[in-house]
């Protein structure tokens, strides 16, 4: 049964729509933890479009489970992470034009810089995960950076419409998890997961944690955040 990490970025997105104070992502994180979340995830983007510097400082203080900071490899963001010392840093690609993260980190192309960032973070006892495509070459290079974990990008699976495409993407994720585990990597997964497509991912052997945000925050508008979290936990923990 995989653990559940909840990304609270979109609570901050709603706050920023009015540039005021509500809803407070830190209060949301506390509700998620009380409802059973295993970790809290927040992405400090370079443009600060949702989560900001004050948010992550407050999250570091109040999160009782594990605080997973999603971050780019930009020098400014790396410096902030080194000062903050989250429990986990998940390195993700980032483009200013994108609405949300569009794909996995290209570890093959950016190997030297990523390895350097991994070492810097680990020097402060921060565990590192790399958000990558379910691709053997990317997994191999991720292992070579000495990161402790990877997070498999499930976006292509989530966007697949035809049964054959869904099956193909599930198989890619399954084989990627097997290979990564054989190297000794912790395997997480996330992106685009919701209340209808999460269960097959939760059934993949060896996946340690699913990181989900948008679907849970969206559902919370209708049923409340506590129930939205608990309903997702039922899917992930009764996946067999």
C-alpha positions as CSV (number, residue, x, y, z in Angstrom):
1,X,0.0,0.0,0.0
2,X,1.7,3.2,-1.1
3,X,1.8,6.3,1.2
4,X,0.0,9.5,0.1
5,X,1.7,12.8,-0.2
6,X,-0.5,15.8,-0.8
7,X,0.5,18.8,-2.9
8,X,-1.0,22.0,-1.5
9,X,0.1,24.3,-4.4
10,X,-3.4,25.0,-5.6
11,X,-4.6,26.2,-2.3
12,X,-2.0,28.9,-2.8
13,X,-3.2,29.4,-6.4
14,X,-6.7,30.2,-5.1
15,X,-5.2,32.6,-2.6
16,X,-3.1,34.4,-5.2
17,X,-6.2,34.9,-7.4
18,X,-7.1,37.7,-5.0
19,X,-3.6,38.4,-3.7
20,X,-4.9,38.2,-0.2
21,X,-4.5,35.8,2.7
22,X,-7.2,33.1,2.2
23,X,-7.2,30.2,1.8
24,X,-4.1,29.6,3.8
25,X,-2.0,26.7,2.4
26,X,-0.5,26.1,5.9
27,X,-3.9,25.5,7.4
28,X,-4.7,23.2,4.5
29,X,-1.5,21.2,5.2
30,X,-2.6,20.8,8.9
31,X,-6.0,19.5,7.8
32,X,-4.3,17.0,5.4
33,X,-2.1,15.7,8.1
34,X,-4.9,15.2,10.5
35,X,-6.8,13.4,7.8
36,X,-4.0,10.9,7.4
37,X,-1.6,12.3,4.8
38,X,1.9,10.9,5.0
39,X,3.7,13.9,3.6
40,X,3.0,17.5,2.5
41,X,4.3,18.6,-0.9
42,X,4.8,22.2,-2.1
43,X,6.5,23.6,-5.2
44,X,8.4,26.8,-4.8
45,X,8.5,27.9,-8.4
46,X,11.0,30.6,-9.6
47,X,8.1,33.0,-10.5
48,X,6.4,32.3,-7.1
49,X,3.0,32.0,-8.9
50,X,1.5,30.1,-5.9
51,X,3.6,28.9,-3.0
52,X,6.0,31.6,-1.8
53,X,9.0,31.9,0.4
54,X,7.0,32.6,3.6
55,X,4.8,29.6,2.9
56,X,7.7,27.2,2.8
57,X,9.2,28.7,6.0
58,X,6.0,28.1,7.8
59,X,5.5,24.6,6.4
60,X,9.0,23.7,7.6
61,X,7.9,24.6,11.1
62,X,4.4,23.1,11.2
63,X,4.6,19.9,9.1
64,X,4.7,16.9,11.5
65,X,4.9,14.1,8.8
66,X,7.4,14.9,6.1
67,X,7.9,18.1,4.1
68,X,8.7,17.5,0.4
69,X,9.9,20.6,-1.4
70,X,9.5,20.4,-5.2
71,X,12.1,22.6,-6.8
72,X,14.0,23.4,-9.9
73,X,17.8,23.2,-10.1
74,X,18.1,27.0,-10.5
75,X,20.9,28.4,-8.2
76,X,18.5,30.7,-6.3
77,X,16.1,27.9,-5.5
78,X,18.9,25.5,-4.5
79,X,20.3,28.1,-2.1
80,X,16.8,28.5,-0.5
81,X,16.5,24.7,-0.1
82,X,19.9,24.5,1.5
83,X,18.9,27.1,4.1
84,X,15.4,25.6,4.6
85,X,16.4,21.9,4.9
86,X,13.1,20.2,4.0
87,X,12.9,16.5,4.7
88,X,12.9,15.7,1.0
89,X,13.7,17.8,-2.1
90,X,12.1,16.6,-5.4
91,X,13.9,18.1,-8.4
92,X,11.5,18.9,-11.2
93,X,11.8,20.6,-14.6
94,X,10.4,24.1,-14.8
95,X,9.4,26.4,-17.6
96,X,7.9,29.9,-17.1
97,X,5.4,29.4,-19.9
98,X,3.9,26.1,-18.6
99,X,0.7,26.0,-16.7
100,X,1.9,23.0,-14.7
101,X,5.0,20.7,-14.9
102,X,4.8,19.2,-18.4
103,X,7.2,16.3,-18.1
104,X,10.0,14.6,-16.3
105,X,13.4,16.0,-15.6
106,X,15.9,15.2,-18.4
107,X,18.7,13.7,-16.2
108,X,20.6,12.4,-19.3
109,X,20.9,15.9,-20.8
110,X,21.5,17.7,-17.5
111,X,23.4,15.0,-15.6
112,X,26.4,17.0,-14.3
113,X,24.3,19.9,-12.9
114,X,21.8,17.6,-11.4
115,X,24.5,15.4,-9.8
116,X,26.0,18.6,-8.3
117,X,22.7,19.7,-6.9
118,X,22.0,16.3,-5.4
119,X,25.3,16.3,-3.7
120,X,24.8,19.8,-2.3
121,X,21.4,18.9,-0.9
122,X,22.6,15.7,0.6
123,X,25.4,17.6,2.3
124,X,22.7,19.2,4.4
125,X,21.1,15.8,5.1
126,X,18.2,16.4,2.7
127,X,16.9,13.3,0.9
128,X,16.6,13.8,-2.9
129,X,14.1,12.5,-5.4
130,X,14.2,13.1,-9.1
131,X,10.9,13.6,-11.0
132,X,11.4,11.6,-14.3
133,X,9.7,9.8,-17.1
134,X,9.3,6.0,-16.8
135,X,12.3,5.6,-19.1
136,X,15.2,3.2,-18.4
137,X,17.9,5.6,-19.6
138,X,16.6,8.3,-17.3
139,X,16.3,5.9,-14.4
140,X,19.9,4.7,-14.9
141,X,21.2,8.3,-14.9
142,X,19.1,9.2,-11.9
143,X,20.7,6.3,-10.0
144,X,24.2,7.5,-11.1
145,X,23.5,10.9,-9.5
146,X,23.2,9.1,-6.2
147,X,19.7,10.4,-5.4
148,X,17.9,8.2,-3.0
149,X,14.6,8.2,-4.9
150,X,12.7,8.9,-8.1
151,X,9.2,10.0,-8.8
152,X,7.7,8.5,-11.9
153,X,5.8,11.0,-14.1
154,X,2.3,9.5,-14.6
155,X,1.1,12.3,-16.9
156,X,1.0,10.2,-20.1
157,X,-0.9,7.5,-18.3
158,X,-3.4,10.0,-16.9
159,X,-3.9,11.6,-20.3
160,X,-4.4,8.3,-22.1
161,X,-7.9,7.8,-23.4
162,X,-8.0,4.4,-25.3
163,X,-7.8,1.2,-23.3
164,X,-4.8,0.1,-25.3
165,X,-2.9,3.3,-24.5
166,X,-3.8,3.1,-20.8
167,X,-2.6,-0.5,-20.7
168,X,0.7,0.5,-22.5
169,X,1.4,3.4,-20.1
170,X,0.6,1.2,-17.1
171,X,3.1,-1.4,-18.3
172,X,5.7,1.3,-18.8
173,X,5.3,2.5,-15.3
174,X,5.3,-1.1,-13.9
175,X,8.5,-2.0,-15.7
176,X,10.1,1.3,-14.7
177,X,9.3,0.6,-11.1
178,X,10.8,-2.9,-11.3
179,X,14.0,-1.6,-12.8
180,X,14.4,1.3,-10.4
181,X,13.8,-1.0,-7.4
182,X,16.4,-3.4,-8.7
183,X,18.9,-0.5,-8.5
184,X,18.0,0.2,-4.9
185,X,16.0,3.4,-5.6
186,X,12.9,4.3,-3.7
187,X,10.1,4.7,-6.2
188,X,7.3,7.3,-6.0
189,X,4.8,8.4,-8.6
190,X,2.6,11.3,-9.5
191,X,1.1,13.8,-11.9
192,X,-2.5,13.9,-13.2
193,X,-3.7,11.2,-10.7
194,X,-7.3,11.5,-9.6
195,X,-10.2,9.5,-8.1
196,X,-10.8,7.4,-11.2
197,X,-7.3,6.6,-12.3
198,X,-5.2,6.3,-9.1
199,X,-6.1,2.7,-8.1
200,X,-4.2,0.9,-10.9
201,X,-1.1,3.0,-10.1
202,X,-1.4,2.2,-6.4
203,X,-1.5,-1.5,-7.3
204,X,2.0,-1.4,-9.0
205,X,4.3,-3.3,-6.7
206,X,7.2,-1.4,-5.2
207,X,5.7,2.2,-5.4
208,X,6.4,3.8,-2.1
209,X,4.3,7.0,-2.3
210,X,1.8,8.7,-4.6
211,X,2.0,12.5,-4.7
212,X,-1.4,14.0,-5.6
213,X,-2.6,17.6,-5.4
214,X,-4.9,19.1,-8.0
215,X,-7.6,16.4,-7.8
216,X,-7.8,16.4,-4.1
217,X,-7.9,20.2,-3.8
218,X,-10.6,20.3,-6.5
219,X,-12.7,17.6,-4.8
220,X,-12.4,19.5,-1.5
221,X,-14.5,22.4,-3.0
222,X,-17.4,20.0,-3.0
223,X,-16.9,17.7,-0.1
224,X,-14.4,19.4,2.2
225,X,-10.6,18.9,2.4
226,X,-10.7,16.3,5.2
227,X,-13.1,14.0,3.3
228,X,-11.3,14.6,0.0
229,X,-8.1,13.3,1.6
230,X,-9.8,10.4,3.3
231,X,-11.5,9.3,0.1
232,X,-8.1,9.3,-1.7
233,X,-6.6,7.3,1.2
234,X,-9.3,4.7,0.7
235,X,-8.3,4.3,-2.9
236,X,-4.6,4.0,-2.2
237,X,-4.8,1.8,0.9
238,X,-7.5,-0.6,-0.4
239,X,-5.8,-1.0,-3.8
240,X,-5.5,-4.8,-3.8
